[in-house]
């Protein structure tokens, strides 16, 4: 079983009258060859996420299609990477970051995430661990619902000024962006202006 950092799996799940198919990005690094991980946020009205959270147990068998997707970065495409995510858009960014750090890739990795508050930021401990071990990993987290900058989290929404401050020469960098459509539209506009 092999995949590229940033690819997704499509699962077929026996819910309701007929099975449903949902795609989930792998959040693990493909350098860890004996397993892969997906990170699924439970949505109250999401049939797939409710099934995975509420029905699936250890040793259950799931029908999974081969890895897919072109939203990948292996380290060969550029000598640095800017990863910008909002909410659960962080999952492919973790796969890419974990793969690059596992490989000892020496390019700069700018990991930028936007979320509400610390409770809504997944992978906090893993990001801190990776950042402590890899000086080329630069992590910046914008949080819209905190009162002040704290523990490396920056108060406020992601902005054009912050992007320019956090990533020197951002206009010439390779950038991956993943999040909700309104967030991605806003960031695309900021990047176009930069």
C-alpha positions as CSV (number, residue, x, y, z in Angstrom):
1,X,0.0,0.0,0.0
2,X,1.7,3.2,-1.1
3,X,0.5,6.8,-1.5
4,X,1.8,10.3,-2.0
5,X,1.6,13.0,0.7
6,X,-1.7,14.8,0.3
7,X,-3.7,12.0,-1.4
8,X,-7.1,10.7,-0.2
9,X,-9.0,7.4,0.2
10,X,-12.6,6.8,-0.8
11,X,-14.5,4.6,1.6
12,X,-17.7,2.7,0.9
13,X,-19.8,2.5,4.0
14,X,-23.0,0.4,4.6
15,X,-25.3,3.1,6.0
16,X,-29.0,3.5,5.3
17,X,-30.7,1.8,2.4
18,X,-27.7,1.7,0.2
19,X,-23.9,2.2,0.8
20,X,-22.5,5.7,0.6
21,X,-19.0,6.7,-0.6
22,X,-16.9,9.4,1.1
23,X,-13.4,10.6,0.5
24,X,-11.0,11.4,3.3
25,X,-7.5,12.8,3.0
26,X,-4.8,10.7,4.6
27,X,-3.2,12.6,7.4
28,X,-0.3,10.2,8.0
29,X,3.1,10.2,6.2
30,X,3.6,7.7,3.4
31,X,7.0,7.1,4.9
32,X,5.3,5.1,7.6
33,X,4.6,2.1,5.4
34,X,2.7,-0.2,7.7
35,X,-0.4,1.9,8.2
36,X,-2.2,5.0,7.1
37,X,-4.4,7.4,9.0
38,X,-7.4,9.4,8.1
39,X,-8.7,12.2,10.4
40,X,-12.4,12.5,10.4
41,X,-14.4,15.3,12.1
42,X,-17.7,14.0,13.3
43,X,-20.5,16.1,11.7
44,X,-23.9,15.8,13.3
45,X,-25.6,15.6,9.8
46,X,-22.7,13.8,8.1
47,X,-23.7,10.2,7.4
48,X,-20.1,9.1,6.7
49,X,-18.5,10.8,9.7
50,X,-21.2,9.5,12.0
51,X,-20.7,6.0,10.7
52,X,-17.0,6.1,11.2
53,X,-17.3,7.6,14.7
54,X,-20.3,5.7,16.0
55,X,-20.3,2.3,14.3
56,X,-16.8,1.3,13.2
57,X,-14.9,-0.8,15.8
58,X,-11.4,-2.2,16.0
59,X,-10.9,-5.1,13.6
60,X,-13.9,-4.1,11.4
61,X,-13.2,-4.3,7.6
62,X,-13.9,-1.3,5.4
63,X,-14.1,-1.2,1.6
64,X,-11.5,1.3,0.5
65,X,-10.5,2.4,-3.0
66,X,-6.8,3.0,-3.9
67,X,-5.3,6.3,-3.0
68,X,-6.2,9.2,-5.4
69,X,-5.7,12.9,-5.9
70,X,-3.2,15.3,-7.4
71,X,-3.0,17.6,-4.4
72,X,0.5,16.3,-3.5
73,X,3.9,17.6,-2.6
74,X,6.9,15.3,-2.4
75,X,9.7,17.8,-2.1
76,X,10.8,17.5,-5.7
77,X,8.5,20.2,-7.0
78,X,10.2,23.1,-5.3
79,X,12.9,24.0,-2.8
80,X,10.3,25.3,-0.2
81,X,6.6,25.0,0.4
82,X,3.9,27.1,2.0
83,X,1.0,25.1,3.4
84,X,-2.1,27.1,4.2
85,X,-5.1,25.5,5.8
86,X,-8.4,26.3,7.4
87,X,-10.2,23.8,9.8
88,X,-10.1,20.2,8.6
89,X,-8.1,21.3,5.6
90,X,-5.1,20.7,7.8
91,X,-5.1,17.0,7.1
92,X,-3.3,16.9,3.8
93,X,-0.9,19.5,5.2
94,X,0.0,17.2,8.1
95,X,0.7,14.3,5.6
96,X,2.9,16.5,3.6
97,X,4.7,18.0,6.6
98,X,5.2,14.6,8.2
99,X,6.6,13.1,5.0
100,X,9.0,15.9,4.4
101,X,10.3,15.9,8.0
102,X,10.5,12.1,8.0
103,X,12.7,12.3,4.8
104,X,14.9,15.0,6.3
105,X,14.0,17.4,3.5
106,X,16.0,20.5,4.1
107,X,13.7,23.1,2.3
108,X,11.7,25.6,4.3
109,X,8.2,24.4,5.3
110,X,5.8,27.3,6.1
111,X,2.8,25.7,7.9
112,X,0.0,28.2,8.3
113,X,-3.3,27.2,9.8
114,X,-6.4,29.2,10.6
115,X,-9.1,28.1,13.1
116,X,-11.3,29.5,15.9
117,X,-9.5,28.6,19.1
118,X,-7.1,26.0,20.5
119,X,-9.9,23.5,21.0
120,X,-10.5,23.5,17.2
121,X,-6.9,22.9,16.3
122,X,-6.2,19.3,15.6
123,X,-2.6,17.9,15.6
124,X,-1.4,20.5,18.1
125,X,1.0,18.1,19.9
126,X,2.3,16.6,16.7
127,X,3.0,20.1,15.3
128,X,4.8,21.2,18.4
129,X,6.9,18.0,18.4
130,X,7.8,18.4,14.7
131,X,8.6,22.1,15.1
132,X,11.0,21.4,18.0
133,X,12.9,18.8,16.0
134,X,13.0,20.5,12.6
135,X,14.3,24.1,12.4
136,X,13.1,24.4,8.7
137,X,9.5,24.0,9.9
138,X,7.9,27.4,10.5
139,X,4.4,27.1,12.1
140,X,2.0,30.0,12.3
141,X,-1.5,29.6,13.7
142,X,-4.2,32.3,13.3
143,X,-7.1,32.0,15.7
144,X,-10.2,34.2,15.3
145,X,-11.7,33.7,18.7
146,X,-8.9,34.2,21.2
147,X,-8.4,37.4,23.2
148,X,-4.6,37.7,22.8
149,X,-1.6,36.0,21.3
150,X,-0.7,33.0,23.5
151,X,1.3,29.8,23.2
152,X,2.4,30.6,19.6
153,X,-1.2,31.2,18.5
154,X,-1.8,34.6,16.9
155,X,-5.1,36.4,17.7
156,X,-7.3,37.3,14.7
157,X,-8.0,36.1,11.2
158,X,-5.5,35.2,8.6
159,X,-4.6,38.4,6.6
160,X,-2.5,39.5,3.7
161,X,-0.2,41.4,6.1
162,X,0.3,38.3,8.2
163,X,1.1,36.1,5.2
164,X,3.7,38.6,4.0
165,X,5.2,38.8,7.5
166,X,5.3,35.1,8.1
167,X,6.6,34.0,4.7
168,X,9.4,36.2,3.3
169,X,9.1,36.3,-0.5
170,X,5.7,34.6,-0.6
171,X,5.1,35.7,-4.1
172,X,7.7,33.4,-5.4
173,X,6.8,30.4,-3.3
174,X,5.1,27.1,-4.1
175,X,1.8,27.2,-2.2
176,X,-0.8,24.6,-1.2
177,X,-4.2,25.8,0.1
178,X,-7.0,23.7,1.6
179,X,-10.1,24.6,3.6
180,X,-13.7,25.7,3.2
181,X,-14.4,27.4,-0.1
182,X,-15.0,30.9,1.5
183,X,-11.7,30.7,3.3
184,X,-9.8,29.5,0.2
185,X,-11.4,32.3,-1.9
186,X,-10.3,34.9,0.6
187,X,-6.7,33.6,0.8
188,X,-6.5,33.4,-3.0
189,X,-7.4,37.1,-3.2
190,X,-4.7,37.9,-0.6
191,X,-2.2,35.9,-2.5
192,X,-3.1,37.5,-5.8
193,X,-2.6,40.9,-4.1
194,X,0.8,39.8,-2.8
